[in-house]
Structures are given as structure tokens and as C-alpha cells.
Amino acid sequence: MKPIRLLAMLSLSAITVGIVATAMADDDRSYSGSWGTRALPGVAPVDFPLYQDECGSCHMAYQPGLLPAPSWEKLMSGLDDHFGENAELPENERRVLLNYLLNNAAGRSNYRVSNKLMRNIRGTPIRITELPYFVHEHREIPSRLVTGNPKVRSLSYCDSCHTQANMGSYNEHQINIPGYGRYDD
């Protein structure tokens, strides 16, 4: 191959690699560097009837992708005092539910919100509301719209404002705060 042609091909290859790398680095919304593939939006919706029935009977059945595996292990090992309530289950059901949670936990599924929730975690948090990414995303919401709002009461009631939370979508364009309406930060 002639030196000019080889130089042209190498230059074109370098430019192509540079463009692709720049596009991936700048598109935080759709690229998951840890997986090397495009991440799906939101979090994986709950698709396990036993989990929906058992956990969803008292509160929103939080998607497993909202916490990392060690957090689910910690939560499921202390069901006798589950945020002040006794939520104990027969051991066989607890194990089945734990396996579902671990297999679908943040860091084990390729969903954007799950991937972002894994950033900057310290220790083994058991509250989604204490994860750094969650805190960052909710930092500008006035307390009067949450804790001062009897229709919301707490940031832990995700489905109060996130109208598509049960489907795993936490898109900011689908937020409707009860008594307030659509919220844009």
C-alpha cells in the first residue's frame, strides 16, 4: 500500500474513533460506560407477582434496580423491624424474594436510573432516599411540596409524584405533584 493511502486511512480511522468516543462521552443520557452498551431508560419494572403481592401490599413495590444488592440483603435480613414494622415472611418466601431482588438490583441490570443510583454510594444504604444520586435529583424540591403536602408526605412515596413509577419510569417530564401540578426544576 502506498504511504499516502496508508496515512489517509490511518487519519480517517483516528478521526472516526475520536468522533465516536466524544459522542459516547457526551451522551450521559443513553450510554453506560460500565456495560459498554446503550442502557434502557428508567429502571426495570417489577415483573414478579410474589414480590408485587408481598411488598406491594404495604407500600409501592420498589423496583429492585433502585438499590444495590448488598442493600437488599441487609433489608431482607431485618424484616422483623422493617422501618418500624414487622414484615417477617416464611423463610422460603424470603429467600425467593431475596433472589429476585439480588438478580435485578442496581449494578446488575442495564437501566439508566439504576446505573446512576450506583454512583458515589458509601456503605450499605437501606433507604433509596439517601442515595447520593436521589438526593441530587430531589435537592431543589421545596419541603412544602413533599413533607408539607398531605398527599405526598415523604420522598419515599415515589408514585405520589412520578406518575409512571410503577412502570419503572422516573422521567422528570412525568412528574405531577398532588395539589401543585407539573413540576419543572
C-alpha positions in Angstrom: 0.0 0.0 0.0 1.3 3.4 -0.9 2.4 5.6 2.1 -0.1 8.4 1.2 -3.0 6.0 1.0 -2.0 4.3 4.3 -1.6 7.7 6.0 -5.1 8.8 4.8 -6.7 5.5 6.1 -5.0 5.9 9.5 -6.1 9.5 9.7 -9.7 8.6 8.8 -9.7 5.8 11.4 -8.3 8.1 14.1 -11.0 10.8 13.3 -13.7 8.2 13.4 -12.6 6.8 16.8 -12.4 10.3 18.1 -15.9 11.2 17.0 -17.4 8.0 18.4 -15.6 8.4 21.7 -16.7 12.0 22.0 -20.3 11.2 21.2 -20.4 8.4 23.8 -18.7 10.5 26.5 -21.1 13.4 25.9 -24.3 11.4 25.8 -24.7 10.6 29.5 -28.4 10.1 29.0 -28.0 6.9 26.9 -24.6 5.4 27.3 -23.5 3.2 30.1 -19.7 3.0 30.2 -19.7 0.2 32.7 -21.7 -2.0 30.4 -20.4 -0.7 27.1 -23.9 -0.8 25.6 -26.8 1.5 25.5 -28.8 1.4 28.7 -32.6 1.2 28.8 -34.5 4.1 30.2 -35.6 4.2 33.9 -35.4 1.0 35.9 -36.7 -2.5 35.2 -40.3 -2.6 36.2 -41.4 -5.1 38.8 -42.3 -8.3 37.0 -42.6 -10.8 39.8 -46.1 -11.4 41.2 -44.9 -12.7 44.6 -42.8 -9.5 45.2 -45.7 -7.3 44.0 -48.1 -9.1 46.3 -46.0 -9.3 49.4 -44.1 -6.0 49.3 -46.7 -4.0 47.3 -49.4 -4.8 49.8 -48.0 -2.3 52.3 -46.1 0.2 50.0 -45.1 0.8 46.5 -43.2 -2.3 45.3 -39.9 -0.5 44.8 -38.1 -1.8 41.7 -35.0 -3.9 42.6 -32.9 -1.6 40.5 -33.4 1.2 42.9 -30.9 -0.3 45.4 -27.6 -2.3 45.0 -27.6 -6.0 46.0 -25.9 -5.5 49.4 -28.7 -3.1 50.4 -31.4 -5.6 49.5 -29.5 -8.3 51.5 -29.4 -6.0 54.5 -33.1 -5.1 54.2 -34.3 -8.7 53.7 -32.3 -9.9 56.7 -34.1 -7.5 59.1 -37.8 -7.9 58.2 -38.7 -8.2 61.8 -38.0 -4.5 62.1 -38.7 -3.1 58.6 -38.8 0.6 59.2 -40.6 0.1 62.5 -43.0 -2.7 61.2 -42.8 -6.4 61.4 -42.7 -7.6 57.8 -41.4 -11.2 58.5 -42.1 -13.8 55.9 -41.8 -17.6 55.8 -38.1 -18.4 55.1 -38.8 -20.0 51.8 -40.7 -16.9 50.5 -38.0 -14.6 51.9 -35.3 -16.5 50.0 -37.3 -16.4 46.8 -37.9 -12.7 47.1 -34.2 -12.0 48.0 -33.1 -13.9 44.9 -35.4 -11.8 42.8 -34.1 -8.6 44.4 -30.4 -9.6 44.1 -30.7 -10.7 40.5 -32.3 -7.4 39.5 -30.5 -5.0 41.8 -28.8 -1.8 40.7 -25.5 -2.6 39.3 -26.8 -5.9 37.9 -29.2 -4.5 35.2 -28.5 -2.2 32.4 -31.0 0.6 33.1 -30.0 4.3 33.2 -31.5 5.2 36.6 -30.2 2.0 38.2 -26.7 2.9 36.8 -26.9 6.4 38.1 -28.0 5.3 41.5 -24.8 3.3 41.9 -22.7 6.5 41.7 -20.9 7.6 44.9 -22.6 5.1 47.2 -20.9 4.7 50.5 -21.6 1.9 52.9 -24.8 -0.2 52.6 -27.7 2.2 52.4 -31.2 0.8 53.0 -33.1 3.9 52.1 -33.4 4.9 48.4 -34.0 8.5 49.6 -30.4 8.6 51.0 -28.6 7.6 47.8 -26.4 10.4 46.6 -28.0 10.5 43.1 -31.5 10.5 44.6 -30.6 13.4 46.9 -29.1 15.3 44.0 -32.2 14.9 41.8 -34.6 16.0 44.6 -32.5 18.8 46.2 -34.4 21.7 44.7 -37.9 20.5 45.6 -39.4 22.7 48.4 -40.4 20.7 51.5 -43.9 22.3 51.4 -44.5 20.2 48.2 -43.3 17.0 49.9 -43.3 16.7 53.7 -45.7 19.7 54.0 -48.1 18.1 51.4 -50.6 15.7 53.0 -51.0 14.0 49.6 -47.3 13.2 49.4 -45.9 13.2 53.0 -42.4 11.9 52.1 -40.0 11.4 49.3 -40.3 7.7 49.8 -43.8 7.8 48.2 -42.3 7.9 44.7 -45.5 7.0 43.0 -47.3 10.1 44.5 -45.5 12.4 42.1 -43.9 10.1 39.5 -47.0 9.1 37.5 -45.2 6.2 35.7 -43.2 4.9 38.6 -44.9 1.6 38.7 -43.7 1.0 35.1 -40.1 1.9 36.1 -40.2 5.4 34.6 -38.9 8.3 36.7 -38.8 10.8 33.8 -38.9 14.3 35.1 -41.4 15.2 32.4 -43.9 12.8 34.0 -43.9 14.4 37.5 -47.2 15.7 38.8 -47.1 16.8 42.4 -50.5 16.4 44.0 -52.1 19.7 44.9 -49.4 21.5 42.9 -49.3 20.0 39.4 -46.4 19.6 36.9 -43.0 20.4 38.4 -40.1 21.7 36.4 -36.8 22.3 38.2 
